[in-house]
């Protein structure tokens, strides 16, 4: 459960970073 949440957080962070770059 914790690992899945960490992956979700990482995905969200990646999307935000991608949005900022674009």
MIDODO-928906 format. One record per atom (N, C-alpha, C): x negated, y, z negated. Coordinates in steps of 0.02 Angstrom, whole numbers, padded with zeros to 5 digits, always signed. Each point is the difference from the previous one (the first is absolute). Layout:
! MIDODO-928906
XYZ...
! end
This chain:
! MIDODO-928906
-00042-00060+00000+00042+00060+00000-00044+00063+00000-00049+00000-00044-00044+00059-00005-00039+00009+00065-00024-00056+00028-00039+00004+00061+00043+00027+00057+00063-00024+00002+00045+00023+00053+00011+00076-00006+00007+00023-00061+00011+00072-00012-00061+00039+00022-00059-00026-00014-00062+00034+00019-00005+00005+00076+00019-00054+00034-00002+00000+00074+00049+00052+00026+00058+00005-00030+00051+00049+00021-00027+00070-00010-00033+00011-00056-00028+00067-00015-00054+00017+00051-00041-00050+00016-00054+00011+00049+00030+00016+00068+00054-00036+00018+00032+00012+00065+00028+00071+00002+00032+00020-00054+00030+00067-00003-00055+00053+00006-00056-00010-00036-00055+00047+00002-00028+00004+00071-00005-00058+00034-00026-00002+00069+00046+00039+00046+00065-00008-00009+00048+00036+00043-00005+00075-00011-00008+00020-00063-00005+00072-00015-00064+00028+00031-00054-00037-00006-00064+00022+00029+00007+00006+00076+00032-00048+00030+00010+00000+00072+00042+00060+00021+00050+00015-00040+00044+00057+00015-00039+00066-00005-00044+00004-00051-00039+00061-00010-00049+00010+00058-00030-00055+00023-00049+00004+00055+00035+00022+00064+00060-00026+00011+00036+00014+00062+00032+00067+00003
! end
